[in-house]
Amino acid sequence: MYTLDTRGPVQDQIRALPPDAVPEFDRLREALESAPWDGDPYLADKPDSPMRTRPFGTSGLATYLILEDQRRVDLLLVQWA
């Protein structure tokens, strides 16, 4: 298991999610705590990079950084279109 860090500006992005996105975000949170490497590389030319993206729901995208040595995932950006 990984610890998910949502401190900083990303807190405002999470709070701004529409109500129907909250259950989808909760599922994303569980996925990031158990299997963060399943996300897509942030940069296609660096497939092993610890910076990843992962879609959630119908219109969400999360960008995050995996700190493997600490078993921590830093959530950097949450977007909902």
PDB file of N, CA, C and O in Angstrom:
ATOM      1  N   MET A   1       0.828  -1.187   0.000  1.00  0.00           N
ATOM      2  CA  MET A   1       0.000   0.000   0.000  1.00  0.00           C
ATOM      3  C   MET A   1       0.874   1.253   0.000  1.00  0.00           C
ATOM      4  O   MET A   1       1.980   1.279   0.539  1.00  0.00           O
ATOM      5  N   TYR A   2       0.328   2.277  -0.625  1.00  0.00           N
ATOM      6  CA  TYR A   2       0.981   3.573  -0.701  1.00  0.00           C
ATOM      7  C   TYR A   2       0.149   4.587   0.087  1.00  0.00           C
ATOM      8  O   TYR A   2      -1.062   4.427   0.237  1.00  0.00           O
ATOM      9  N   THR A   3       0.805   5.618   0.581  1.00  0.00           N
ATOM     10  CA  THR A   3       0.119   6.734   1.213  1.00  0.00           C
ATOM     11  C   THR A   3      -0.139   7.775   0.138  1.00  0.00           C
ATOM     12  O   THR A   3       0.764   8.114  -0.626  1.00  0.00           O
ATOM     13  N   LEU A   4      -1.351   8.281   0.072  1.00  0.00           N
ATOM     14  CA  LEU A   4      -1.696   9.310  -0.897  1.00  0.00           C
ATOM     15  C   LEU A   4      -1.645  10.671  -0.220  1.00  0.00           C
ATOM     16  O   LEU A   4      -2.357  10.916   0.754  1.00  0.00           O
ATOM     17  N   ASP A   5      -0.802  11.553  -0.740  1.00  0.00           N
ATOM     18  CA  ASP A   5      -0.644  12.901  -0.194  1.00  0.00           C
ATOM     19  C   ASP A   5      -1.436  13.870  -1.062  1.00  0.00           C
ATOM     20  O   ASP A   5      -1.172  14.004  -2.257  1.00  0.00           O
ATOM     21  N   THR A   6      -2.410  14.543  -0.453  1.00  0.00           N
ATOM     22  CA  THR A   6      -3.248  15.500  -1.184  1.00  0.00           C
ATOM     23  C   THR A   6      -3.135  16.907  -0.592  1.00  0.00           C
ATOM     24  O   THR A   6      -4.068  17.704  -0.687  1.00  0.00           O
ATOM     25  N   ARG A   7      -2.005  17.196   0.007  1.00  0.00           N
ATOM     26  CA  ARG A   7      -1.821  18.534   0.593  1.00  0.00           C
ATOM     27  C   ARG A   7      -1.570  19.572  -0.490  1.00  0.00           C
ATOM     28  O   ARG A   7      -1.205  19.243  -1.619  1.00  0.00           O
ATOM     29  N   GLY A   8      -1.770  20.810  -0.126  1.00  0.00           N
ATOM     30  CA  GLY A   8      -1.466  21.911  -1.029  1.00  0.00           C
ATOM     31  C   GLY A   8      -2.630  22.288  -1.928  1.00  0.00           C
ATOM     32  O   GLY A   8      -3.787  22.018  -1.604  1.00  0.00           O
ATOM     33  N   PRO A   9      -2.321  22.916  -3.065  1.00  0.00           N
ATOM     34  CA  PRO A   9      -3.351  23.433  -3.968  1.00  0.00           C
ATOM     35  C   PRO A   9      -4.322  22.369  -4.485  1.00  0.00           C
ATOM     36  O   PRO A   9      -5.456  22.691  -4.842  1.00  0.00           O
ATOM     37  N   VAL A  10      -3.898  21.130  -4.527  1.00  0.00           N
ATOM     38  CA  VAL A  10      -4.772  20.080  -5.047  1.00  0.00           C
ATOM     39  C   VAL A  10      -6.021  19.910  -4.167  1.00  0.00           C
ATOM     40  O   VAL A  10      -7.047  19.418  -4.636  1.00  0.00           O
ATOM     41  N   GLN A  11      -5.934  20.313  -2.909  1.00  0.00           N
ATOM     42  CA  GLN A  11      -7.111  20.250  -2.026  1.00  0.00           C
ATOM     43  C   GLN A  11      -8.256  21.075  -2.593  1.00  0.00           C
ATOM     44  O   GLN A  11      -9.405  20.633  -2.571  1.00  0.00           O
ATOM     45  N   ASP A  12      -7.961  22.265  -3.100  1.00  0.00           N
ATOM     46  CA  ASP A  12      -8.996  23.112  -3.698  1.00  0.00           C
ATOM     47  C   ASP A  12      -9.587  22.462  -4.946  1.00  0.00           C
ATOM     48  O   ASP A  12     -10.787  22.570  -5.198  1.00  0.00           O
ATOM     49  N   GLN A  13      -8.749  21.793  -5.721  1.00  0.00           N
ATOM     50  CA  GLN A  13      -9.227  21.117  -6.929  1.00  0.00           C
ATOM     51  C   GLN A  13     -10.166  19.962  -6.567  1.00  0.00           C
ATOM     52  O   GLN A  13     -11.172  19.738  -7.240  1.00  0.00           O
ATOM     53  N   ILE A  14      -9.835  19.245  -5.519  1.00  0.00           N
ATOM     54  CA  ILE A  14     -10.689  18.137  -5.072  1.00  0.00           C
ATOM     55  C   ILE A  14     -12.020  18.684  -4.563  1.00  0.00           C
ATOM     56  O   ILE A  14     -13.076  18.144  -4.892  1.00  0.00           O
ATOM     57  N   ARG A  15     -11.981  19.732  -3.775  1.00  0.00           N
ATOM     58  CA  ARG A  15     -13.213  20.338  -3.249  1.00  0.00           C
ATOM     59  C   ARG A  15     -14.099  20.891  -4.364  1.00  0.00           C
ATOM     60  O   ARG A  15     -15.317  20.960  -4.203  1.00  0.00           O
ATOM     61  N   ALA A  16     -13.507  21.285  -5.484  1.00  0.00           N
ATOM     62  CA  ALA A  16     -14.261  21.864  -6.593  1.00  0.00           C
ATOM     63  C   ALA A  16     -14.902  20.817  -7.504  1.00  0.00           C
ATOM     64  O   ALA A  16     -15.649  21.171  -8.416  1.00  0.00           O
ATOM     65  N   LEU A  17     -14.624  19.540  -7.271  1.00  0.00           N
ATOM     66  CA  LEU A  17     -15.232  18.502  -8.100  1.00  0.00           C
ATOM     67  C   LEU A  17     -16.748  18.539  -7.962  1.00  0.00           C
ATOM     68  O   LEU A  17     -17.262  18.785  -6.871  1.00  0.00           O
ATOM     69  N   PRO A  18     -17.474  18.298  -9.059  1.00  0.00           N
ATOM     70  CA  PRO A  18     -18.929  18.235  -8.953  1.00  0.00           C
ATOM     71  C   PRO A  18     -19.344  17.007  -8.126  1.00  0.00           C
ATOM     72  O   PRO A  18     -18.602  16.027  -8.059  1.00  0.00           O
ATOM     73  N   PRO A  19     -20.507  17.059  -7.510  1.00  0.00           N
ATOM     74  CA  PRO A  19     -20.939  15.954  -6.641  1.00  0.00           C
ATOM     75  C   PRO A  19     -20.909  14.581  -7.310  1.00  0.00           C
ATOM     76  O   PRO A  19     -20.574  13.590  -6.662  1.00  0.00           O
ATOM     77  N   ASP A  20     -21.252  14.510  -8.595  1.00  0.00           N
ATOM     78  CA  ASP A  20     -21.254  13.203  -9.262  1.00  0.00           C
ATOM     79  C   ASP A  20     -19.840  12.674  -9.509  1.00  0.00           C
ATOM     80  O   ASP A  20     -19.674  11.493  -9.815  1.00  0.00           O
ATOM     81  N   ALA A  21     -18.826  13.519  -9.384  1.00  0.00           N
ATOM     82  CA  ALA A  21     -17.439  13.084  -9.578  1.00  0.00           C
ATOM     83  C   ALA A  21     -16.815  12.538  -8.299  1.00  0.00           C
ATOM     84  O   ALA A  21     -15.795  11.852  -8.356  1.00  0.00           O
ATOM     85  N   VAL A  22     -17.404  12.828  -7.161  1.00  0.00           N
ATOM     86  CA  VAL A  22     -16.810  12.433  -5.880  1.00  0.00           C
ATOM     87  C   VAL A  22     -16.663  10.909  -5.752  1.00  0.00           C
ATOM     88  O   VAL A  22     -15.592  10.447  -5.358  1.00  0.00           O
ATOM     89  N   PRO A  23     -17.690  10.111  -6.067  1.00  0.00           N
ATOM     90  CA  PRO A  23     -17.495   8.649  -5.980  1.00  0.00           C
ATOM     91  C   PRO A  23     -16.394   8.152  -6.924  1.00  0.00           C
ATOM     92  O   PRO A  23     -15.650   7.228  -6.596  1.00  0.00           O
ATOM     93  N   GLU A  24     -16.308   8.778  -8.092  1.00  0.00           N
ATOM     94  CA  GLU A  24     -15.258   8.399  -9.050  1.00  0.00           C
ATOM     95  C   GLU A  24     -13.884   8.759  -8.497  1.00  0.00           C
ATOM     96  O   GLU A  24     -12.930   7.996  -8.652  1.00  0.00           O
ATOM     97  N   PHE A  25     -13.781   9.905  -7.859  1.00  0.00           N
ATOM     98  CA  PHE A  25     -12.512  10.301  -7.253  1.00  0.00           C
ATOM     99  C   PHE A  25     -12.150   9.361  -6.108  1.00  0.00           C
ATOM    100  O   PHE A  25     -10.976   9.037  -5.924  1.00  0.00           O
ATOM    101  N   ASP A  26     -13.132   8.922  -5.342  1.00  0.00           N
ATOM    102  CA  ASP A  26     -12.859   7.970  -4.256  1.00  0.00           C
ATOM    103  C   ASP A  26     -12.298   6.666  -4.799  1.00  0.00           C
ATOM    104  O   ASP A  26     -11.406   6.073  -4.192  1.00  0.00           O
ATOM    105  N   ARG A  27     -12.817   6.210  -5.948  1.00  0.00           N
ATOM    106  CA  ARG A  27     -12.271   5.000  -6.573  1.00  0.00           C
ATOM    107  C   ARG A  27     -10.851   5.240  -7.068  1.00  0.00           C
ATOM    108  O   ARG A  27      -9.995   4.361  -6.969  1.00  0.00           O
ATOM    109  N   LEU A  28     -10.605   6.433  -7.599  1.00  0.00           N
ATOM    110  CA  LEU A  28      -9.243   6.787  -8.020  1.00  0.00           C
ATOM    111  C   LEU A  28      -8.305   6.755  -6.829  1.00  0.00           C
ATOM    112  O   LEU A  28      -7.205   6.207  -6.917  1.00  0.00           O
ATOM    113  N   ARG A  29      -8.727   7.333  -5.724  1.00  0.00           N
ATOM    114  CA  ARG A  29      -7.903   7.359  -4.504  1.00  0.00           C
ATOM    115  C   ARG A  29      -7.507   5.933  -4.104  1.00  0.00           C
ATOM    116  O   ARG A  29      -6.342   5.673  -3.801  1.00  0.00           O
ATOM    117  N   GLU A  30      -8.462   5.025  -4.103  1.00  0.00           N
ATOM    118  CA  GLU A  30      -8.176   3.626  -3.749  1.00  0.00           C
ATOM    119  C   GLU A  30      -7.177   3.011  -4.724  1.00  0.00           C
ATOM    120  O   GLU A  30      -6.275   2.280  -4.315  1.00  0.00           O
ATOM    121  N   ALA A  31      -7.337   3.304  -6.004  1.00  0.00           N
ATOM    122  CA  ALA A  31      -6.427   2.753  -7.023  1.00  0.00           C
ATOM    123  C   ALA A  31      -5.007   3.299  -6.836  1.00  0.00           C
ATOM    124  O   ALA A  31      -4.033   2.560  -6.978  1.00  0.00           O
ATOM    125  N   LEU A  32      -4.893   4.581  -6.520  1.00  0.00           N
ATOM    126  CA  LEU A  32      -3.564   5.165  -6.342  1.00  0.00           C
ATOM    127  C   LEU A  32      -2.882   4.640  -5.083  1.00  0.00           C
ATOM    128  O   LEU A  32      -1.655   4.553  -5.032  1.00  0.00           O
ATOM    129  N   GLU A  33      -3.653   4.296  -4.090  1.00  0.00           N
ATOM    130  CA  GLU A  33      -3.080   3.740  -2.857  1.00  0.00           C
ATOM    131  C   GLU A  33      -2.632   2.295  -3.033  1.00  0.00           C
ATOM    132  O   GLU A  33      -1.773   1.819  -2.292  1.00  0.00           O
ATOM    133  N   SER A  34      -3.205   1.593  -4.005  1.00  0.00           N
ATOM    134  CA  SER A  34      -2.856   0.183  -4.172  1.00  0.00           C
ATOM    135  C   SER A  34      -1.999  -0.098  -5.409  1.00  0.00           C
ATOM    136  O   SER A  34      -1.145  -0.984  -5.366  1.00  0.00           O
ATOM    137  N   ALA A  35      -2.205   0.628  -6.504  1.00  0.00           N
ATOM    138  CA  ALA A  35      -1.480   0.324  -7.744  1.00  0.00           C
ATOM    139  C   ALA A  35      -1.195   1.595  -8.556  1.00  0.00           C
ATOM    140  O   ALA A  35      -1.712   1.739  -9.664  1.00  0.00           O
ATOM    141  N   PRO A  36      -0.397   2.503  -8.032  1.00  0.00           N
ATOM    142  CA  PRO A  36      -0.174   3.765  -8.750  1.00  0.00           C
ATOM    143  C   PRO A  36       0.560   3.606 -10.081  1.00  0.00           C
ATOM    144  O   PRO A  36       0.410   4.443 -10.971  1.00  0.00           O
ATOM    145  N   TRP A  37       1.346   2.550 -10.226  1.00  0.00           N
ATOM    146  CA  TRP A  37       2.100   2.361 -11.467  1.00  0.00           C
ATOM    147  C   TRP A  37       1.207   1.974 -12.634  1.00  0.00           C
ATOM    148  O   TRP A  37       1.673   1.936 -13.773  1.00  0.00           O
ATOM    149  N   ASP A  38      -0.056   1.686 -12.384  1.00  0.00           N
ATOM    150  CA  ASP A  38      -0.983   1.344 -13.465  1.00  0.00           C
ATOM    151  C   ASP A  38      -1.377   2.557 -14.293  1.00  0.00           C
ATOM    152  O   ASP A  38      -1.981   2.406 -15.355  1.00  0.00           O
ATOM    153  N   GLY A  39      -1.045   3.759 -13.828  1.00  0.00           N
ATOM    154  CA  GLY A  39      -1.348   4.968 -14.595  1.00  0.00           C
ATOM    155  C   GLY A  39      -0.437   5.090 -15.805  1.00  0.00           C
ATOM    156  O   GLY A  39       0.539   4.354 -15.950  1.00  0.00           O
ATOM    157  N   ASP A  40      -0.773   6.022 -16.655  1.00  0.00           N
ATOM    158  CA  ASP A  40       0.020   6.271 -17.859  1.00  0.00           C
ATOM    159  C   ASP A  40       1.186   7.200 -17.545  1.00  0.00           C
ATOM    160  O   ASP A  40       1.059   8.083 -16.696  1.00  0.00           O
ATOM    161  N   PRO A  41       2.326   7.014 -18.220  1.00  0.00           N
ATOM    162  CA  PRO A  41       3.443   7.940 -18.007  1.00  0.00           C
ATOM    163  C   PRO A  41       3.040   9.350 -18.417  1.00  0.00           C
ATOM    164  O   PRO A  41       2.348   9.529 -19.419  1.00  0.00           O
ATOM    165  N   TYR A  42       3.460  10.342 -17.661  1.00  0.00           N
ATOM    166  CA  TYR A  42       3.169  11.732 -17.975  1.00  0.00           C
ATOM    167  C   TYR A  42       3.804  12.119 -19.306  1.00  0.00           C
ATOM    168  O   TYR A  42       3.201  12.837 -20.104  1.00  0.00           O
ATOM    169  N   LEU A  43       5.009  11.644 -19.537  1.00  0.00           N
ATOM    170  CA  LEU A  43       5.717  11.868 -20.797  1.00  0.00           C
ATOM    171  C   LEU A  43       5.862  10.532 -21.521  1.00  0.00           C
ATOM    172  O   LEU A  43       6.465   9.596 -20.995  1.00  0.00           O
ATOM    173  N   ALA A  44       5.314  10.449 -22.710  1.00  0.00           N
ATOM    174  CA  ALA A  44       5.334   9.193 -23.458  1.00  0.00           C
ATOM    175  C   ALA A  44       6.751   8.695 -23.731  1.00  0.00           C
ATOM    176  O   ALA A  44       6.981   7.488 -23.806  1.00  0.00           O
ATOM    177  N   ASP A  45       7.698   9.617 -23.879  1.00  0.00           N
ATOM    178  CA  ASP A  45       9.071   9.197 -24.178  1.00  0.00           C
ATOM    179  C   ASP A  45       9.844   8.781 -22.920  1.00  0.00           C
ATOM    180  O   ASP A  45      11.021   8.430 -23.001  1.00  0.00           O
ATOM    181  N   LYS A  46       9.179   8.821 -21.756  1.00  0.00           N
ATOM    182  CA  LYS A  46       9.789   8.365 -20.506  1.00  0.00           C
ATOM    183  C   LYS A  46       8.814   7.411 -19.802  1.00  0.00           C
ATOM    184  O   LYS A  46       8.232   7.754 -18.773  1.00  0.00           O
ATOM    185  N   PRO A  47       8.646   6.218 -20.368  1.00  0.00           N
ATOM    186  CA  PRO A  47       7.623   5.305 -19.849  1.00  0.00           C
ATOM    187  C   PRO A  47       7.863   4.798 -18.427  1.00  0.00           C
ATOM    188  O   PRO A  47       6.925   4.331 -17.780  1.00  0.00           O
ATOM    189  N   ASP A  48       9.086   4.880 -17.933  1.00  0.00           N
ATOM    190  CA  ASP A  48       9.375   4.418 -16.574  1.00  0.00           C
ATOM    191  C   ASP A  48       9.388   5.550 -15.553  1.00  0.00           C
ATOM    192  O   ASP A  48       9.722   5.335 -14.388  1.00  0.00           O
ATOM    193  N   SER A  49       9.031   6.738 -15.984  1.00  0.00           N
ATOM    194  CA  SER A  49       9.037   7.907 -15.101  1.00  0.00           C
ATOM    195  C   SER A  49       8.019   7.738 -13.970  1.00  0.00           C
ATOM    196  O   SER A  49       6.948   7.168 -14.182  1.00  0.00           O
ATOM    197  N   PRO A  50       8.343   8.224 -12.780  1.00  0.00           N
ATOM    198  CA  PRO A  50       7.410   8.130 -11.670  1.00  0.00           C
ATOM    199  C   PRO A  50       6.294   9.176 -11.734  1.00  0.00           C
ATOM    200  O   PRO A  50       5.382   9.155 -10.908  1.00  0.00           O
ATOM    201  N   MET A  51       6.359  10.082 -12.699  1.00  0.00           N
ATOM    202  CA  MET A  51       5.267  11.038 -12.867  1.00  0.00           C
ATOM    203  C   MET A  51       4.261  10.423 -13.819  1.00  0.00           C
ATOM    204  O   MET A  51       4.601  10.064 -14.947  1.00  0.00           O
ATOM    205  N   ARG A  52       3.006  10.300 -13.358  1.00  0.00           N
ATOM    206  CA  ARG A  52       1.989   9.551 -14.088  1.00  0.00           C
ATOM    207  C   ARG A  52       0.685  10.343 -14.171  1.00  0.00           C
ATOM    208  O   ARG A  52       0.486  11.328 -13.460  1.00  0.00           O
ATOM    209  N   THR A  53      -0.187   9.886 -15.055  1.00  0.00           N
ATOM    210  CA  THR A  53      -1.552  10.412 -15.136  1.00  0.00           C
ATOM    211  C   THR A  53      -2.506   9.238 -15.111  1.00  0.00           C
ATOM    212  O   THR A  53      -2.159   8.119 -15.489  1.00  0.00           O
ATOM    213  N   ARG A  54      -3.717   9.520 -14.655  1.00  0.00           N
ATOM    214  CA  ARG A  54      -4.721   8.455 -14.622  1.00  0.00           C
ATOM    215  C   ARG A  54      -6.101   9.103 -14.744  1.00  0.00           C
ATOM    216  O   ARG A  54      -6.446  10.000 -13.976  1.00  0.00           O
ATOM    217  N   PRO A  55      -6.887   8.636 -15.722  1.00  0.00           N
ATOM    218  CA  PRO A  55      -8.242   9.162 -15.842  1.00  0.00           C
ATOM    219  C   PRO A  55      -9.141   8.599 -14.741  1.00  0.00           C
ATOM    220  O   PRO A  55      -8.880   7.529 -14.191  1.00  0.00           O
ATOM    221  N   PHE A  56     -10.205   9.344 -14.433  1.00  0.00           N
ATOM    222  CA  PHE A  56     -11.213   8.823 -13.512  1.00  0.00           C
ATOM    223  C   PHE A  56     -12.575   9.351 -13.928  1.00  0.00           C
ATOM    224  O   PHE A  56     -12.701  10.473 -14.419  1.00  0.00           O
ATOM    225  N   GLY A  57     -13.582   8.531 -13.725  1.00  0.00           N
ATOM    226  CA  GLY A  57     -14.925   8.904 -14.139  1.00  0.00           C
ATOM    227  C   GLY A  57     -14.988   9.117 -15.639  1.00  0.00           C
ATOM    228  O   GLY A  57     -14.204   8.546 -16.397  1.00  0.00           O
ATOM    229  N   THR A  58     -15.930   9.947 -16.055  1.00  0.00           N
ATOM    230  CA  THR A  58     -16.101  10.217 -17.477  1.00  0.00           C
ATOM    231  C   THR A  58     -15.284  11.402 -17.955  1.00  0.00           C
ATOM    232  O   THR A  58     -15.030  11.535 -19.152  1.00  0.00           O
ATOM    233  N   SER A  59     -14.863  12.275 -17.025  1.00  0.00           N
ATOM    234  CA  SER A  59     -14.211  13.513 -17.445  1.00  0.00           C
ATOM    235  C   SER A  59     -13.061  13.943 -16.550  1.00  0.00           C
ATOM    236  O   SER A  59     -12.663  15.108 -16.587  1.00  0.00           O
ATOM    237  N   GLY A  60     -12.523  13.046 -15.755  1.00  0.00           N
ATOM    238  CA  GLY A  60     -11.480  13.431 -14.808  1.00  0.00           C
ATOM    239  C   GLY A  60     -10.102  12.949 -15.220  1.00  0.00           C
ATOM    240  O   GLY A  60      -9.953  11.943 -15.914  1.00  0.00           O
ATOM    241  N   LEU A  61      -9.105  13.689 -14.777  1.00  0.00           N
ATOM    242  CA  LEU A  61      -7.717  13.298 -14.994  1.00  0.00           C
ATOM    243  C   LEU A  61      -6.903  13.748 -13.788  1.00  0.00           C
ATOM    244  O   LEU A  61      -6.989  14.896 -13.354  1.00  0.00           O
ATOM    245  N   ALA A  62      -6.119  12.828 -13.262  1.00  0.00           N
ATOM    246  CA  ALA A  62      -5.229  13.123 -12.139  1.00  0.00           C
ATOM    247  C   ALA A  62      -3.785  12.995 -12.608  1.00  0.00           C
ATOM    248  O   ALA A  62      -3.446  12.083 -13.362  1.00  0.00           O
ATOM    249  N   THR A  63      -2.945  13.909 -12.158  1.00  0.00           N
ATOM    250  CA  THR A  63      -1.510  13.858 -12.408  1.00  0.00           C
ATOM    251  C   THR A  63      -0.836  13.708 -11.056  1.00  0.00           C
ATOM    252  O   THR A  63      -1.163  14.424 -10.109  1.00  0.00           O
ATOM    253  N   TYR A  64       0.108  12.776 -10.966  1.00  0.00           N
ATOM    254  CA  TYR A  64       0.704  12.466  -9.673  1.00  0.00           C
ATOM    255  C   TYR A  64       2.135  11.994  -9.815  1.00  0.00           C
ATOM    256  O   TYR A  64       2.584  11.628 -10.901  1.00  0.00           O
ATOM    257  N   LEU A  65       2.839  12.009  -8.703  1.00  0.00           N
ATOM    258  CA  LEU A  65       4.234  11.595  -8.644  1.00  0.00           C
ATOM    259  C   LEU A  65       4.364  10.464  -7.638  1.00  0.00           C
ATOM    260  O   LEU A  65       3.897  10.576  -6.504  1.00  0.00           O
ATOM    261  N   ILE A  66       4.997   9.380  -8.051  1.00  0.00           N
ATOM    262  CA  ILE A  66       5.214   8.224  -7.174  1.00  0.00           C
ATOM    263  C   ILE A  66       6.592   8.335  -6.534  1.00  0.00           C
ATOM    264  O   ILE A  66       7.604   8.411  -7.232  1.00  0.00           O
ATOM    265  N   LEU A  67       6.627   8.344  -5.222  1.00  0.00           N
ATOM    266  CA  LEU A  67       7.886   8.341  -4.466  1.00  0.00           C
ATOM    267  C   LEU A  67       8.039   6.930  -3.895  1.00  0.00           C
ATOM    268  O   LEU A  67       7.670   6.654  -2.753  1.00  0.00           O
ATOM    269  N   GLU A  68       8.588   6.059  -4.718  1.00  0.00           N
ATOM    270  CA  GLU A  68       8.636   4.628  -4.400  1.00  0.00           C
ATOM    271  C   GLU A  68       9.373   4.344  -3.097  1.00  0.00           C
ATOM    272  O   GLU A  68       8.937   3.505  -2.308  1.00  0.00           O
ATOM    273  N   ASP A  69      10.487   5.035  -2.867  1.00  0.00           N
ATOM    274  CA  ASP A  69      11.272   4.761  -1.660  1.00  0.00           C
ATOM    275  C   ASP A  69      10.504   5.090  -0.379  1.00  0.00           C
ATOM    276  O   ASP A  69      10.824   4.574   0.692  1.00  0.00           O
ATOM    277  N   GLN A  70       9.497   5.947  -0.494  1.00  0.00           N
ATOM    278  CA  GLN A  70       8.673   6.314   0.662  1.00  0.00           C
ATOM    279  C   GLN A  70       7.295   5.649   0.623  1.00  0.00           C
ATOM    280  O   GLN A  70       6.492   5.807   1.544  1.00  0.00           O
ATOM    281  N   ARG A  71       7.031   4.896  -0.465  1.00  0.00           N
ATOM    282  CA  ARG A  71       5.712   4.281  -0.674  1.00  0.00           C
ATOM    283  C   ARG A  71       4.626   5.354  -0.565  1.00  0.00           C
ATOM    284  O   ARG A  71       3.612   5.184   0.110  1.00  0.00           O
ATOM    285  N   ARG A  72       4.885   6.470  -1.262  1.00  0.00           N
ATOM    286  CA  ARG A  72       3.993   7.617  -1.208  1.00  0.00           C
ATOM    287  C   ARG A  72       3.660   8.075  -2.619  1.00  0.00           C
ATOM    288  O   ARG A  72       4.491   8.005  -3.524  1.00  0.00           O
ATOM    289  N   VAL A  73       2.432   8.545  -2.790  1.00  0.00           N
ATOM    290  CA  VAL A  73       1.984   9.131  -4.047  1.00  0.00           C
ATOM    291  C   VAL A  73       1.550  10.566  -3.756  1.00  0.00           C
ATOM    292  O   VAL A  73       0.649  10.802  -2.952  1.00  0.00           O
ATOM    293  N   ASP A  74       2.200  11.514  -4.417  1.00  0.00           N
ATOM    294  CA  ASP A  74       1.840  12.922  -4.282  1.00  0.00           C
ATOM    295  C   ASP A  74       0.901  13.294  -5.418  1.00  0.00           C
ATOM    296  O   ASP A  74       1.292  13.276  -6.585  1.00  0.00           O
ATOM    297  N   LEU A  75      -0.324  13.628  -5.080  1.00  0.00           N
ATOM    298  CA  LEU A  75      -1.283  14.067  -6.069  1.00  0.00           C
ATOM    299  C   LEU A  75      -0.980  15.523  -6.403  1.00  0.00           C
ATOM    300  O   LEU A  75      -0.991  16.382  -5.522  1.00  0.00           O
ATOM    301  N   LEU A  76      -0.710  15.798  -7.677  1.00  0.00           N
ATOM    302  CA  LEU A  76      -0.277  17.117  -8.090  1.00  0.00           C
ATOM    303  C   LEU A  76      -1.374  17.966  -8.729  1.00  0.00           C
ATOM    304  O   LEU A  76      -1.408  19.183  -8.550  1.00  0.00           O
ATOM    305  N   LEU A  77      -2.262  17.321  -9.469  1.00  0.00           N
ATOM    306  CA  LEU A  77      -3.279  18.047 -10.211  1.00  0.00           C
ATOM    307  C   LEU A  77      -4.503  17.163 -10.408  1.00  0.00           C
ATOM    308  O   LEU A  77      -4.378  15.998 -10.785  1.00  0.00           O
ATOM    309  N   VAL A  78      -5.683  17.717 -10.154  1.00  0.00           N
ATOM    310  CA  VAL A  78      -6.951  17.022 -10.398  1.00  0.00           C
ATOM    311  C   VAL A  78      -7.769  17.914 -11.314  1.00  0.00           C
ATOM    312  O   VAL A  78      -8.060  19.063 -10.982  1.00  0.00           O
ATOM    313  N   GLN A  79      -8.139  17.377 -12.472  1.00  0.00           N
ATOM    314  CA  GLN A  79      -8.913  18.136 -13.452  1.00  0.00           C
ATOM    315  C   GLN A  79     -10.223  17.420 -13.743  1.00  0.00           C
ATOM    316  O   GLN A  79     -10.283  16.191 -13.774  1.00  0.00           O
ATOM    317  N   TRP A  80     -11.263  18.203 -13.954  1.00  0.00           N
ATOM    318  CA  TRP A  80     -12.560  17.661 -14.354  1.00  0.00           C
ATOM    319  C   TRP A  80     -13.102  18.550 -15.454  1.00  0.00           C
ATOM    320  O   TRP A  80     -13.264  19.754 -15.260  1.00  0.00           O
ATOM    321  N   ALA A  81     -13.380  17.972 -16.598  1.00  0.00           N
ATOM    322  CA  ALA A  81     -13.868  18.766 -17.738  1.00  0.00           C
ATOM    323  C   ALA A  81     -15.366  18.596 -17.916  1.00  0.00           C
ATOM    324  O   ALA A  81     -15.951  19.187 -18.824  1.00  0.00           O
TER     325      ALA A  81
END
